[in-house]
Amino acid sequence: MGWKKLKEHYRIEHIVQVTKKGICIGSPYIHDIIIIGIDGEIKKSYTSSNEKLMRYQKEFDADPGMLRRMINEPDEFKRSISVFTYDGGEIIEKFCEELGWPNITHDGCLMYENTFSTDKSIVIEWAKRNAESYIKNLEMIIKETEEKLAKQREWLNEEIKNLEKLNHPHP
């Protein structure tokens, strides 16, 4: 996929990354100002007043065929530096040309400082810490939910008793 070709051809100065949504063009604050599908179709257009973003959008709209060609063209990289990240319990090796944020891996992932490293052991520690934190959070949520459920069952039983009383004849 040609996310890098797209960035170079259209002289895009914003962050270009690949997400589940598609190829996203954005800023550090809004990553998906423009979204282009993997098929080359624009999924989210830019319609505001930033000159650079307006230029990209106009060039995309002017020649949709070129946009598709750039995305279908395989990217070429000058260097392949090994970096590691994690997804759940999986430690994943990727490659990049330049280390650190806001650089992108060869497959289009934006490398955040706290999720990518050249040191696999650091990434394993991050993944463990994240999993431990998530477990603690879920345990707390489950405890709170169980307490809430117990209280609601108590209220339900009270109302059942109230209804039983009300269903008996009254003098």
Secondary structure as GFF3:
##gff-version 3
##sequence-region A 1 171
A	DSSP	alpha_helix	3	9	.	.	.	ID=ss1
A	DSSP	beta_strand	15	19	.	.	.	ID=ss2
A	DSSP	beta_strand	22	26	.	.	.	ID=ss3
A	DSSP	beta_strand	34	36	.	.	.	ID=ss4
A	DSSP	beta_strand	42	44	.	.	.	ID=ss5
A	DSSP	alpha_helix	51	62	.	.	.	ID=ss6
A	DSSP	alpha_helix	64	72	.	.	.	ID=ss7
A	DSSP	beta_strand	81	87	.	.	.	ID=ss8
A	DSSP	beta_strand	90	96	.	.	.	ID=ss9
A	DSSP	alpha_helix	120	167	.	.	.	ID=ss10
###
